[in-house]
Amino acid sequence: MSSCHLTVIDTSRSSLLKLLVTSALLTCLTTVNASELRLALVTDRPPYCFKVNEVDSGIEIDLIRAALKPYGHTVKPINVPKVRLALTLKANDADIAATIQGVDGDGLFFSDEYIQFHNYAVSKKKRDIKINTVTDIDKYTFIIWQGGWKNLGTEFEASYKPDAMGRFRANYTEAHSQINQARMFWADRAELVIMDKKIFEHFKKLLSSEYNTEEEIVFHDFTKNQTTYSVAFRNQELRNQFNEGLK
């Protein structure tokens, strides 16, 4: 009799504990009301993020949507230049910004790293270019994305950050979009283009009707590492939700 009575008490306590835990979890999930979040991002990086019939799609945006979905959030993409991602967020013109680097501060909260790009210096084989290190880039003209000087490690940043007057080195050129990077490369506007390999391959096919993209090319892995990015939020709880959803 007594053992049966004890079992009933243990079960009740277990049920109560489960109820309390469930209640706490639901409270955490609903602290920030489910809403449509304005997502600032650059949409010309297929297969990561791009438009199909004016609908935003791709690996990156699908991942962000999936991480926020358990909390009832949806996203409304806003296409902005890369250099304006943080500014758009700080101005409250967006709730979150994708493909951004930084640490918590100044009213912004950064997620765990969620995506990686492997950037190469790409040359045409006929140029017979040899690149093994960051300093080898100095010999050649190249095209990179906006703000690219600060995305490829400390050595690259030290060499290519703008001077006090905002001027870049003569061999460094930024393009307003990555498709323009590709266009400038195939049009021989520079000797190299620095770009993620998957993105380069996509534009190689896309631009085949405009340029001779069948020329042999060489990928130079001059940084020997991948460039990682986070998502930035104006709300710390939203950031925490995203990190949990990402897991």
C-alpha positions as CSV (number, residue, x, y, z in Angstrom):
1,M,0.0,0.0,0.0
2,S,2.7,2.5,1.0
3,S,4.8,1.8,-2.1
4,C,1.8,2.3,-4.3
5,H,1.0,5.6,-2.5
6,L,4.6,6.8,-3.0
7,T,4.4,6.0,-6.7
8,V,1.3,8.2,-7.0
9,I,3.1,11.1,-5.3
10,D,6.2,10.8,-7.5
11,T,4.0,10.7,-10.6
12,S,2.2,13.8,-9.5
13,R,5.4,15.6,-8.9
14,S,6.7,14.5,-12.2
15,S,3.6,15.8,-14.0
16,L,3.8,19.1,-12.1
17,L,7.5,19.5,-13.0
18,K,6.7,18.8,-16.7
19,L,3.9,21.4,-16.6
20,L,6.1,24.0,-15.1
21,V,8.9,23.3,-17.6
22,T,6.4,23.5,-20.5
23,S,5.0,26.7,-19.2
24,A,8.5,28.2,-18.9
25,L,9.4,27.2,-22.4
26,L,6.1,28.7,-23.8
27,T,6.8,31.9,-22.0
28,C,10.3,32.1,-23.6
29,L,8.9,31.4,-27.0
30,T,6.3,34.1,-26.8
31,T,8.2,36.9,-25.0
32,V,8.7,38.5,-28.5
33,N,5.4,38.4,-30.3
34,A,5.4,36.6,-33.6
35,S,5.6,39.1,-36.4
36,E,6.8,39.9,-39.9
37,L,10.4,41.1,-39.6
38,R,12.0,43.4,-42.1
39,L,15.2,41.7,-43.3
40,A,17.9,43.8,-44.9
41,L,20.1,41.9,-47.2
42,V,21.9,41.8,-50.5
43,T,20.0,39.7,-53.0
44,D,22.5,39.1,-55.8
45,R,24.4,36.2,-54.4
46,P,23.0,33.0,-56.1
47,P,22.7,30.3,-54.9
48,Y,22.7,31.9,-51.5
49,C,20.2,34.7,-52.1
50,F,18.6,35.8,-55.3
51,K,15.2,36.6,-56.9
52,V,13.1,34.2,-59.0
53,N,10.2,36.0,-60.7
54,E,10.6,38.8,-58.1
55,V,10.4,36.3,-55.2
56,D,13.4,36.1,-52.8
57,S,14.9,32.7,-52.7
58,G,18.1,30.8,-52.0
59,I,20.0,28.9,-49.4
60,E,20.7,31.9,-47.1
61,I,17.2,33.3,-47.0
62,D,15.6,29.8,-46.6
63,L,17.9,29.2,-43.6
64,I,16.9,32.5,-41.9
65,R,13.3,31.7,-42.5
66,A,13.6,28.2,-41.0
67,A,15.5,29.4,-37.9
68,L,12.7,32.0,-37.1
69,K,9.7,29.8,-38.1
70,P,9.5,27.9,-34.7
71,Y,8.7,31.3,-33.1
72,G,6.1,32.3,-35.6
73,H,8.1,35.0,-37.3
74,T,8.2,35.6,-41.0
75,V,10.5,37.8,-43.0
76,K,10.0,40.6,-45.5
77,P,13.3,41.0,-47.5
78,I,14.6,44.5,-48.2
79,N,17.4,44.7,-50.7
80,V,20.1,47.2,-49.7
81,P,23.7,47.8,-50.7
82,K,26.1,45.7,-48.5
83,V,27.8,48.9,-47.1
84,R,24.4,50.1,-45.8
85,L,23.3,46.9,-43.9
86,A,24.3,48.1,-40.5
87,L,23.1,51.7,-41.2
88,T,19.7,50.5,-42.3
89,L,19.4,48.5,-39.1
90,K,20.5,51.3,-36.8
91,A,18.1,53.7,-38.6
92,N,15.2,51.3,-37.7
93,D,14.5,50.8,-41.4
94,A,14.9,47.1,-40.8
95,D,14.6,44.7,-37.9
96,I,17.4,42.3,-38.9
97,A,20.3,42.4,-41.3
98,A,21.9,39.3,-42.9
99,T,25.5,38.6,-44.0
100,I,27.1,41.0,-41.6
101,Q,30.1,40.8,-39.2
102,G,30.5,42.4,-35.8
103,V,30.0,42.0,-32.0
104,D,27.2,43.1,-29.7
105,G,27.2,46.9,-29.1
106,D,25.7,50.2,-30.2
107,G,22.2,48.8,-30.0
108,L,22.9,45.8,-32.3
109,F,23.0,42.1,-31.3
110,F,24.8,39.6,-33.5
111,S,23.9,35.9,-33.9
112,D,26.1,32.9,-34.0
113,E,27.8,32.5,-37.4
114,Y,25.3,31.0,-39.8
115,I,26.9,31.0,-43.2
116,Q,30.4,30.7,-44.8
117,F,31.7,31.9,-48.1
118,H,35.0,30.5,-49.6
119,N,36.4,33.4,-51.6
120,Y,39.0,33.0,-54.3
121,A,41.0,35.3,-56.5
122,V,39.9,34.2,-60.0
123,S,42.1,34.8,-63.1
124,K,42.0,33.9,-66.8
125,K,44.5,31.2,-67.4
126,K,46.0,33.0,-70.4
127,R,47.3,35.7,-68.0
128,D,49.5,33.1,-66.3
129,I,49.0,34.7,-62.9
130,K,50.5,33.1,-59.8
131,I,49.0,33.8,-56.4
132,N,49.7,31.9,-53.2
133,T,49.5,34.6,-50.5
134,V,47.6,37.8,-49.7
135,T,50.7,39.9,-50.6
136,D,50.7,38.3,-54.1
137,I,47.5,40.1,-54.8
138,D,49.3,43.5,-54.7
139,K,50.8,42.9,-58.1
140,Y,47.4,42.8,-59.9
141,T,44.2,44.9,-60.4
142,F,41.1,43.2,-58.9
143,I,37.4,43.8,-58.4
144,I,35.8,43.0,-55.0
145,W,32.4,43.6,-53.4
146,Q,31.5,46.7,-51.4
147,G,33.4,46.8,-48.1
148,G,35.3,43.7,-49.1
149,W,38.6,45.1,-47.7
150,K,37.3,44.3,-44.2
151,N,35.9,40.7,-44.9
152,L,39.0,38.7,-45.8
153,G,41.1,38.7,-42.6
154,T,43.4,41.1,-40.8
155,E,46.3,40.9,-43.2
156,F,44.0,41.8,-46.2
157,E,42.3,44.6,-44.2
158,A,45.6,46.1,-43.2
159,S,46.7,46.3,-46.8
160,Y,43.5,47.5,-48.4
161,K,41.5,49.6,-46.0
162,P,41.0,53.1,-47.3
163,D,43.3,55.9,-46.1
164,A,42.3,58.9,-44.0
165,M,40.8,60.5,-47.1
166,G,38.7,57.4,-48.0
167,R,40.9,56.5,-51.0
168,F,41.8,52.9,-51.9
169,R,44.9,51.5,-53.4
170,A,45.2,51.9,-57.2
171,N,44.7,48.1,-57.8
172,Y,41.6,47.8,-55.7
173,T,38.1,48.4,-57.1
174,E,34.7,47.8,-55.5
175,A,31.6,46.9,-57.5
176,H,28.1,47.8,-56.5
177,S,26.9,44.3,-57.0
178,Q,28.4,40.9,-57.5
179,I,27.0,40.5,-61.0
180,N,28.8,43.7,-61.9
181,Q,32.0,42.2,-60.5
182,A,31.6,39.3,-62.8
183,R,30.8,41.5,-65.8
184,M,33.9,43.6,-65.2
185,F,36.0,40.5,-64.9
186,W,34.8,39.0,-68.2
187,A,35.1,42.4,-69.9
188,D,38.8,42.5,-68.9
189,R,38.3,45.6,-66.7
190,A,40.7,44.0,-64.1
191,E,43.1,41.1,-64.0
192,L,41.3,39.4,-61.1
193,V,37.9,39.1,-59.4
194,I,37.6,38.1,-55.8
195,M,34.4,36.1,-55.2
196,D,32.9,33.0,-53.7
197,K,33.4,30.1,-56.0
198,K,29.7,29.0,-56.2
199,I,28.6,32.6,-56.9
200,F,31.3,32.9,-59.6
201,E,30.2,29.7,-61.3
202,H,26.5,30.8,-61.3
203,F,27.3,34.2,-63.0
204,K,29.7,32.4,-65.4
205,K,26.6,30.5,-66.8
206,L,24.3,33.5,-66.5
207,L,26.6,35.8,-68.5
208,S,27.5,33.3,-71.2
209,S,25.3,35.1,-73.8
210,E,27.1,38.4,-73.1
211,Y,30.8,37.3,-72.9
212,N,33.0,34.4,-73.8
213,T,32.8,32.7,-70.4
214,E,34.3,29.5,-71.8
215,E,37.8,30.9,-71.4
216,E,39.9,28.7,-69.0
217,I,40.1,30.2,-65.5
218,V,42.2,29.6,-62.4
219,F,41.0,29.7,-58.8
220,H,43.6,31.0,-56.4
221,D,42.9,30.1,-52.7
222,F,45.0,33.0,-51.4
223,T,43.3,33.4,-48.0
224,K,43.2,29.6,-47.2
225,N,40.1,30.1,-45.1
226,Q,36.4,30.8,-45.3
227,T,34.6,34.1,-44.5
228,T,31.9,33.7,-41.9
229,Y,28.9,35.9,-41.3
230,S,26.2,36.5,-38.7
231,V,22.7,38.0,-38.7
232,A,22.4,41.3,-36.7
233,F,19.3,42.2,-34.7
234,R,17.9,45.3,-33.0
235,N,16.3,43.1,-30.4
236,Q,18.3,40.8,-28.1
237,E,15.5,38.3,-27.5
238,L,15.0,37.9,-31.3
239,R,18.7,37.3,-31.6
240,N,18.5,34.6,-28.9
241,Q,15.5,33.0,-30.7
242,F,17.4,32.9,-33.9
243,N,20.4,31.2,-32.3
244,E,18.1,28.5,-30.9
245,G,16.3,28.0,-34.2
246,L,19.6,27.8,-35.9
247,K,20.7,24.9,-33.7
